[in-house]
Amino acid sequence: MATPKFSSINVDDEIPPLNMPPMTRHALAIYCGASGDHNPLHVDSDFAKDAGLGDVIAHGMLIMAYMGRSLTQWVPQYAIRSFDTRFQAMTCIGDEITARGKIVEKFTEGDDNCVRVEIAASDQTGEVKAVGSAVVELS
């Protein structure tokens, strides 16, 4: 991966989107094991239905991970100085998540050249599942 240079980045530039395949029960089960988050809302259909949902829902942190992955396909992980997320909507089985980001600010902090990226994850209908921002240091 060629890391972008601060001098070549402009406000309103977009980072490459990350397009994920449809959400599956298998993906949720794997994430449960990897994260240690075994909340039955994510893996037990009967439990989810008893809680008033139509079916299981994806972990919010999995959607945040997709957003983070969109950043790390653009820059090395060590370049990310901060990353925050606010969850907006539930992700269901079959939802196809796309994470997109846009440069909203360029600034210098001490000796570091940085950009602020607004990032969002949405499904195939455009429903926003999570929004956030990241500060990335670029040379």
C-alpha positions in Angstrom: 0.0 0.0 0.0 1.4 3.4 -0.9 0.6 5.8 2.0 -0.8 9.1 0.8 1.3 12.2 1.3 -0.1 15.2 3.3 0.8 17.5 0.4 -1.3 15.4 -2.0 -4.5 15.3 0.2 -7.2 17.9 0.0 -10.3 18.6 2.0 -13.3 16.8 0.4 -11.1 14.0 -0.9 -12.6 10.6 -0.3 -10.8 7.5 1.0 -11.4 4.2 -0.9 -14.7 2.7 0.2 -14.8 -0.8 1.9 -17.6 -2.9 0.6 -18.5 -5.9 2.7 -20.5 -9.0 1.6 -24.0 -9.5 3.1 -24.0 -10.1 6.9 -24.3 -13.7 7.8 -24.9 -15.7 11.0 -21.5 -17.3 10.3 -19.8 -13.9 10.4 -21.5 -13.1 13.7 -20.5 -16.4 15.2 -16.9 -15.8 14.1 -16.9 -12.3 15.6 -18.4 -13.6 18.8 -15.5 -16.0 19.2 -12.9 -13.4 18.2 -14.2 -10.6 20.4 -15.5 -12.6 23.4 -18.8 -10.8 23.0 -21.3 -13.7 23.3 -24.4 -11.6 23.9 -27.3 -13.8 22.7 -28.8 -10.9 20.7 -26.1 -11.6 18.2 -26.4 -15.4 17.8 -29.6 -16.7 19.3 -32.7 -16.0 17.1 -35.2 -17.0 19.8 -33.6 -14.7 22.3 -33.5 -11.8 19.8 -37.2 -12.4 19.0 -38.1 -12.6 22.7 -36.4 -9.2 23.0 -38.6 -7.7 20.4 -36.3 -8.0 17.4 -37.1 -9.8 14.1 -33.8 -11.8 14.3 -30.3 -11.5 15.6 -28.4 -8.2 15.0 -24.7 -7.6 14.3 -22.4 -6.3 17.0 -21.9 -2.5 16.8 -18.2 -3.1 17.3 -18.1 -5.3 14.2 -19.4 -2.4 12.2 -16.9 -0.1 13.8 -14.2 -2.7 12.8 -15.3 -2.4 9.2 -14.9 1.4 9.5 -11.5 0.9 10.9 -10.6 -1.5 8.2 -11.5 1.1 5.6 -8.9 3.4 7.3 -6.2 0.7 7.4 -6.7 -0.2 3.7 -5.9 3.5 3.1 -3.0 4.1 5.6 -0.9 1.9 7.9 -2.5 1.3 11.3 0.3 3.3 13.1 -0.8 6.4 11.2 -4.2 6.5 12.9 -3.9 8.8 15.9 -7.6 8.6 17.0 -10.8 6.9 15.9 -14.3 7.3 17.4 -17.7 6.0 16.5 -21.3 6.7 17.3 -23.8 3.9 16.5 -26.9 4.9 14.6 -28.9 1.9 13.7 -29.0 -1.9 13.9 -27.3 -4.1 11.3 -29.4 -7.2 10.3 -28.6 -10.5 8.6 -28.3 -9.8 4.9 -27.3 -6.1 5.2 -24.4 -5.2 3.0 -22.2 -2.7 4.8 -20.1 -0.1 3.0 -17.7 2.1 4.9 -16.8 5.5 3.4 -14.7 8.3 4.5 -14.0 11.9 3.5 -11.2 14.3 4.5 -12.8 17.3 6.3 -9.7 19.0 7.7 -6.0 19.3 7.2 -3.9 20.6 10.1 -0.5 20.6 11.8 -0.2 19.5 15.4 3.4 20.2 16.6 5.6 18.6 14.0 2.9 16.2 12.8 0.8 16.8 9.6 -2.6 15.4 10.1 -6.0 15.0 8.4 -9.4 14.5 10.0 -11.6 12.0 8.3 -15.3 11.7 8.7 -16.3 8.1 8.3 -19.7 6.3 8.0 -21.0 2.8 7.5 -24.2 2.3 5.7 -26.2 -0.6 4.3 -27.4 -1.3 0.7 -30.4 1.0 1.2 -28.3 3.9 2.4 -29.3 3.6 6.1 -26.4 4.8 8.2 -25.4 2.3 10.8 -22.5 4.2 12.4 -20.7 7.5 12.0 -17.3 8.6 13.3 -14.1 10.4 12.8 -10.4 9.7 12.7 -7.3 11.7 12.9 -4.5 10.4 10.7 -0.9 11.5 10.6 0.6 11.7 7.1 4.2 12.5 6.1 
